[in-house]
Structure formats: structure tokens, C-alpha cells
Amino acid sequence: MLKRRGGYWHVAIPVRGQKPIRRTTGVKVEGEKPPAAAQEFHDKLAHESWRVGRLGEKPKKTWEEAVVQWRKEVRKKSLQDDLERLKWLDKHLSGKRLEEITRSFWNDVLADLAKERGVSPNTQNHYTALVRSILRKAAHEWEWGNTVPKLYLHPLPDPEIRPLTVPEAQGFYRDLPGWARDVFLFDLATGLRRGNLLGLQWPWVSLDSRLITIPGEHTKNGKKAHIVLNEMAVSILKRQIGKHKNYVFAKDGVPISEDCWRWHWDKARAGRRELKFHNVRKSFASWLRKQGVPMENIKDAGQWLTLEVVASTYAGVDREVIRNDVAKLMPLLTQVTHTPADAIVVSPSAESEIRTHMS
């Protein structure tokens, strides 16, 4: 049966012993009678229902059912971002059976996403990764019988997150408003991620022990983080006492939001557009490296999980340092090009061949 609801034709198919199948056809109401496309959708769904009931085939699952199941299982810190993406996708995927989400169909969705929101290829990749992960769970974990199309991500250039130079750091410190300078300086002194920096709470701070302990539910990797404080960090914390009862950094008695911080950071970096706030965290590691701090200690200071992450992303050795190191090979290389004649050893066979050519 086809019914009009909300400006669209909907199907309502009775199923013996179960709830009726109710679903939108995605076809707009433009007259008294349903168009052929809506009728075809109804007939196909009724046929599939009959095959499930009579032949024991697995029922075709819909995108909504997959999202509901995914929501029951997912545990991630970026959940709110994913829910916002799913909200926008609803108008494209609502009522779709999983096998209808093909690569061609998804490319059309991405085209609409780029046109409507003007999002970057990187943001499109976030949408693609989310949809692909849900389809994979449906196929491989929940065994719903759907196929997983090959949804490709846009190739992106590796972002260059370089450390700030000292003059650049001085420029930011000068250009930021007074209340923001301590926030910036504290991040240079501790290397905290932006979320942990702005969300830093007094119960996590021990001035006597000169230590910050961030609970696992507030860290990126889910593990408790211990941040050791230097003299600069301690003095900054003492200046924040009394500004807010719970949060360390506040402006006019209100915790600093990420939107507020981002606006002032963007204003301060005018003319330095390539520098993101994450560059400050890299500066913390790279500046420690320049001071001769071992990589293992840098990893612990910034609470990175592995040395590989620190070495490849945050605390690579400065090129000038490498240049000075490789220059140390010069005495040995010079010896190679000035080998004494009596140091050359010639094999008997080679010596015989040389004499033959000389005769």
C-alpha cells in the first residue's frame, strides 16, 4: 500500500507475525496517484518481503537500521562530530537499503555535499570514512549480507606542521590579547593539546607536586596523562588562581571556548596563515630536542604513545643539526680520495690482466 505523508509517497507492507514494513520511497507527491517509480519501489519491497517470509532469505537492512545499531556500539571521542554528519546525510540515505549505497551513488552524495556546504576534500573524507565504517560493520560484524562498495578517499598532501621559531613565538605573544598570552605561553611550556589546554581543570593540578594529571576520559588516547610542570608553567598557573572555581583558564569569569580561542588565534596569525595552533605543540617537542633532551624523555613530557610519533611528526632533528653531523664524515671521505699507493691491494689474477693490457 502506498500512502502520502510529509510530501512523499510512503509504503506500508503488512508482514505476517511481524510489524509492517514502513518506509519512504523518496518520491515526492505531485498528484493524486503514485507515479511509476513509487509503485516500482513498493512492488520490489513487497517481493523481497515475500522471499524473506517464504524462502527464509535474510531481510534487506536499511541505512536507518545500520545507524541505530552503530549508535548502540560506538564509543569514540569524536561521536558528536559523527552525529552531525549523520544528520546531514539523512536526507540522502534515509530509506535506502544498504546495497543501494553504491560507489556511484555515494559520489553523487559527495558532489551535493561539496556544492551545498563547500567543504574541503579532507572534510569529504570524514563523511566517506564514516559511511564506509558503518557498511563494513554491517557486512562483517553484524552479518547482514550486504556488500561493501569501494569508497575511495581523496588523496591529500601531508600537512607540514613545523615548529615556531622564537621570533614567531614572540610575534604571537605580542599580537594576542592580554588574557590569551598566558594560555599561549602555558602551551609552549607544557605541549598540551588544545582541548586539554582550554579544558584544564583545577582538580587535575597539583602545584606542590608541580604535576597535572588528566583523567583518561579527557585524553585523546583514553589513557591518564601526567604532565610535569616547569617554573614558567607554575608561575602561569598561580596567576590564574581566582579567575574561575573549576577551570584554570577563563576570560571575564567564563571558561574560554574553542570558538573564542580560534577567533583570537586566527586574528593574531594574520600574515602567518600556515601556522595552526597545533604548531605550538610541535614547538614544545622540537625546542626540547634542540636543547639536547633525549627522545624518550620528550615522549614522556608530551605524553605521546610512541617514539615513532615524536620522531616523525613532532621532534625531528633540525636540518642544520643534521648538516653539522654529516659534515663530520669529511675527514674519512677525504682519506678515501687520497689513498696511498702502497695501500692498494691487487689480486694475482687482476695483476696478470693488467700486465697483458700493458704489453
KALIN-V882306 format. One record per residue. N is the residue number from 1. PSI is psi as a letter, one per 20 degrees, with the letter a starting at -180 (NA if undefined). OMEGA is omega in whole degrees, -180 to 180 (none if undefined). D_CENTER is the distance of its C-alpha to the mean C-alpha in Angstrom with 1 decimal. Layout:
n | psi | omega | d_center
N | PSI | OMEGA | D_CENTER
N | PSI | OMEGA | D_CENTER
//
This chain:
n | psi | omega | d_center
1 | p | 178 | 45.4
2 | p | -180 | 43.6
3 | q | 176 | 43.3
4 | p | 179 | 42.2
5 | p | 178 | 39.6
6 | k | 179 | 37.4
7 | j | 180 | 38.5
8 | q | 173 | 37.4
9 | p | 179 | 39.3
10 | q | 177 | 38.4
11 | q | 174 | 39.7
12 | o | -175 | 41.3
13 | o | 179 | 42.4
14 | q | 178 | 44.4
15 | p | -176 | 43.7
16 | p | 176 | 46.4
17 | j | -179 | 45.6
18 | r | 177 | 42.1
19 | q | 177 | 40.5
20 | q | 175 | 40.9
21 | o | 180 | 38.1
22 | p | -174 | 37.0
23 | q | 175 | 34.6
24 | q | 176 | 34.2
25 | i | -176 | 35.3
26 | j | -179 | 33.2
27 | p | -178 | 36.6
28 | q | 177 | 37.8
29 | p | 180 | 41.3
30 | j | 180 | 43.6
31 | a | -179 | 47.0
32 | h | -178 | 49.0
33 | q | 178 | 48.4
34 | p | 179 | 45.0
35 | r | -177 | 44.3
36 | h | -178 | 44.2
37 | g | 179 | 40.4
38 | g | 179 | 40.3
39 | h | 179 | 43.3
40 | g | 178 | 41.7
41 | g | 179 | 38.6
42 | g | -176 | 40.9
43 | h | -180 | 43.0
44 | g | 180 | 40.2
45 | h | 178 | 38.7
46 | h | 179 | 42.2
47 | g | 179 | 42.8
48 | h | 178 | 39.7
49 | h | 179 | 40.6
50 | g | -180 | 44.1
51 | h | 178 | 42.7
52 | g | -178 | 40.6
53 | h | -175 | 43.7
54 | h | -175 | 46.4
55 | i | 176 | 44.7
56 | j | 178 | 42.2
57 | q | 177 | 39.2
58 | p | 179 | 35.7
59 | q | 178 | 34.9
60 | p | -178 | 32.3
61 | q | -180 | 29.3
62 | r | 178 | 27.7
63 | g | 180 | 24.2
64 | g | 179 | 25.1
65 | h | 179 | 26.2
66 | g | 180 | 23.0
67 | g | 179 | 21.0
68 | g | 179 | 23.4
69 | g | 179 | 23.2
70 | g | -179 | 19.4
71 | h | 179 | 19.6
72 | h | -172 | 22.1
73 | h | -170 | 20.1
74 | p | 175 | 16.4
75 | n | -178 | 15.4
76 | q | -177 | 11.9
77 | h | -180 | 11.0
78 | k | -176 | 9.0
79 | g | -177 | 12.3
80 | h | 177 | 13.7
81 | g | 180 | 11.1
82 | h | -180 | 11.8
83 | h | 176 | 15.5
84 | h | 178 | 15.6
85 | g | 180 | 14.5
86 | h | 179 | 17.1
87 | g | 179 | 19.6
88 | h | -177 | 19.5
89 | i | -174 | 19.6
90 | h | -177 | 22.7
91 | h | 179 | 25.1
92 | h | -172 | 24.3
93 | i | -180 | 23.9
94 | p | 179 | 26.3
95 | i | -180 | 29.3
96 | p | 170 | 27.8
97 | q | -173 | 28.6
98 | h | -178 | 25.8
99 | i | 178 | 27.8
100 | i | 179 | 28.0
101 | n | -179 | 24.3
102 | r | 179 | 24.9
103 | g | 180 | 23.0
104 | g | 178 | 25.5
105 | g | -177 | 25.0
106 | h | 177 | 21.2
107 | h | 176 | 21.6
108 | h | 178 | 24.0
109 | g | 179 | 21.5
110 | h | 178 | 18.9
111 | g | 178 | 21.9
112 | h | 178 | 22.8
113 | g | 180 | 19.3
114 | h | -178 | 19.4
115 | g | -175 | 23.0
116 | g | -174 | 22.8
117 | i | -179 | 19.7
118 | k | -175 | 19.5
119 | q | -179 | 15.7
120 | r | 175 | 14.2
121 | h | 179 | 13.5
122 | g | 178 | 9.7
123 | h | 176 | 10.1
124 | h | 178 | 12.5
125 | h | 178 | 10.2
126 | g | 178 | 8.3
127 | g | -179 | 11.9
128 | g | -179 | 13.1
129 | h | 179 | 10.8
130 | g | -179 | 11.8
131 | g | -179 | 15.4
132 | h | -180 | 15.6
133 | h | 179 | 14.6
134 | g | 179 | 17.2
135 | h | 179 | 19.8
136 | h | 177 | 19.3
137 | g | 180 | 19.9
138 | g | -177 | 22.9
139 | g | -169 | 24.4
140 | h | -178 | 23.9
141 | g | -177 | 23.7
142 | i | 177 | 25.8
143 | l | -180 | 28.0
144 | i | 174 | 28.5
145 | j | 179 | 29.8
146 | q | 174 | 27.4
147 | q | -180 | 26.3
148 | o | 180 | 22.7
149 | q | 177 | 22.6
150 | n | 179 | 20.8
151 | o | -174 | 18.0
152 | q | 175 | 16.7
153 | q | 176 | 13.5
154 | p | 174 | 14.4
155 | p | -177 | 14.7
156 | q | 176 | 12.9
157 | q | 177 | 14.4
158 | p | 180 | 12.9
159 | p | 178 | 12.3
160 | o | 179 | 15.1
161 | n | -176 | 14.4
162 | q | 177 | 18.0
163 | q | 174 | 19.8
164 | q | 169 | 22.1
165 | r | 180 | 25.8
166 | g | 176 | 28.2
167 | h | 177 | 29.7
168 | g | 178 | 26.4
169 | h | 177 | 25.7
170 | h | 179 | 29.3
171 | g | 177 | 28.7
172 | g | -180 | 25.8
173 | h | -180 | 27.9
174 | h | -172 | 30.8
175 | i | 178 | 29.0
176 | q | 176 | 27.2
177 | r | -174 | 29.4
178 | g | -177 | 31.3
179 | h | -176 | 29.3
180 | i | -176 | 26.0
181 | g | 179 | 27.4
182 | h | 178 | 27.4
183 | g | 180 | 23.7
184 | g | -178 | 22.8
185 | h | 179 | 25.3
186 | h | 179 | 24.2
187 | h | 175 | 20.7
188 | h | -177 | 22.3
189 | i | -175 | 24.5
190 | h | -179 | 21.9
191 | k | -179 | 18.5
192 | q | 170 | 16.9
193 | q | -174 | 13.4
194 | g | -179 | 14.0
195 | g | 178 | 13.8
196 | h | 180 | 16.2
197 | g | -178 | 18.3
198 | h | 180 | 19.1
199 | j | -178 | 19.3
200 | p | -175 | 21.6
201 | q | -178 | 24.6
202 | h | 179 | 28.1
203 | i | -180 | 28.6
204 | i | -172 | 26.0
205 | p | 172 | 28.0
206 | o | -180 | 31.0
207 | h | 179 | 32.9
208 | g | -180 | 35.6
209 | i | -176 | 33.4
210 | l | -174 | 31.1
211 | q | 171 | 28.1
212 | p | 177 | 25.1
213 | o | -178 | 24.0
214 | p | 180 | 20.9
215 | q | -177 | 21.0
216 | h | -178 | 18.5
217 | i | 179 | 17.6
218 | j | 179 | 16.3
219 | q | -177 | 14.2
220 | g | -177 | 10.6
221 | j | 177 | 12.3
222 | j | -180 | 15.1
223 | q | 179 | 17.8
224 | p | -178 | 20.3
225 | p | 178 | 19.8
226 | o | -178 | 23.0
227 | o | 179 | 23.0
228 | p | -173 | 26.4
229 | p | 173 | 27.8
230 | a | -175 | 29.9
231 | g | -180 | 32.8
232 | g | -179 | 30.9
233 | g | -180 | 28.3
234 | g | -179 | 31.2
235 | h | 178 | 33.2
236 | g | 179 | 30.3
237 | g | -179 | 30.0
238 | h | 179 | 33.7
239 | i | -178 | 33.6
240 | i | -176 | 31.3
241 | p | 178 | 33.7
242 | i | -179 | 35.2
243 | h | 176 | 32.6
244 | q | -174 | 31.1
245 | h | -176 | 32.1
246 | g | -177 | 28.7
247 | q | -177 | 26.0
248 | g | -176 | 26.5
249 | p | -178 | 25.5
250 | q | 178 | 27.2
251 | o | -178 | 28.8
252 | k | 177 | 32.2
253 | j | -179 | 31.8
254 | p | 177 | 28.5
255 | q | -177 | 25.1
256 | o | 179 | 22.9
257 | r | 178 | 20.3
258 | h | 179 | 16.9
259 | g | 179 | 18.5
260 | g | -179 | 21.6
261 | g | -179 | 19.9
262 | h | -179 | 17.8
263 | g | -178 | 21.1
264 | h | 178 | 23.1
265 | g | 180 | 20.7
266 | h | 179 | 20.6
267 | h | -178 | 24.3
268 | h | -176 | 24.8
269 | j | 176 | 22.9
270 | p | -176 | 25.1
271 | i | 177 | 26.1
272 | l | -169 | 23.1
273 | h | -177 | 20.5
274 | i | -176 | 18.4
275 | o | 175 | 17.9
276 | r | 179 | 14.9
277 | h | 179 | 15.2
278 | h | 176 | 12.8
279 | h | -180 | 15.7
280 | g | 178 | 17.8
281 | h | 178 | 16.0
282 | h | 179 | 16.5
283 | g | 179 | 20.1
284 | g | -178 | 20.8
285 | g | -176 | 20.2
286 | h | 179 | 21.9
287 | h | 175 | 24.8
288 | g | 180 | 25.4
289 | g | 180 | 25.5
290 | h | 179 | 28.1
291 | j | 176 | 30.2
292 | j | 179 | 30.5
293 | p | 180 | 28.4
294 | q | -178 | 27.7
295 | h | -179 | 24.2
296 | g | 180 | 24.6
297 | h | 176 | 25.5
298 | g | 178 | 22.6
299 | g | -179 | 20.2
300 | h | -179 | 22.1
301 | g | -179 | 22.4
302 | j | 179 | 18.6
303 | l | 171 | 17.9
304 | q | -176 | 15.7
305 | h | -174 | 16.1
306 | q | 175 | 17.4
307 | h | -179 | 19.5
308 | g | 180 | 17.7
309 | g | -179 | 14.5
310 | g | -175 | 17.0
311 | g | -173 | 19.1
312 | h | -172 | 16.8
313 | h | -168 | 14.4
314 | g | -170 | 16.2
315 | l | 175 | 19.9
316 | q | -178 | 21.2
317 | p | 179 | 24.9
318 | q | -177 | 26.2
319 | h | 179 | 27.8
320 | h | 177 | 31.1
321 | g | 178 | 31.2
322 | g | -180 | 30.7
323 | g | 178 | 33.4
324 | h | -180 | 35.7
325 | g | -177 | 35.1
326 | h | 177 | 35.8
327 | h | 180 | 38.9
328 | i | 177 | 40.3
329 | i | -173 | 41.0
330 | g | 179 | 43.5
331 | h | -180 | 46.6
332 | g | 179 | 46.0
333 | h | 178 | 45.3
334 | h | 178 | 48.4
335 | h | -179 | 50.4
336 | h | -177 | 49.3
337 | i | 179 | 50.8
338 | l | -179 | 54.0
339 | p | 177 | 54.9
340 | q | -178 | 58.7
341 | h | -178 | 60.9
342 | i | 179 | 62.2
343 | i | -180 | 58.7
344 | p | -180 | 58.3
345 | p | -180 | 59.2
346 | p | 179 | 60.4
347 | q | 180 | 60.9
348 | g | -179 | 64.5
349 | g | 179 | 63.5
350 | h | 179 | 61.7
351 | g | 179 | 64.7
352 | g | 180 | 67.1
353 | h | 179 | 65.0
354 | g | -180 | 65.0
355 | h | 178 | 68.8
356 | g | -179 | 69.3
357 | h | -177 | 67.4
358 | h | -178 | 69.3
359 | NA | none | 72.8
//
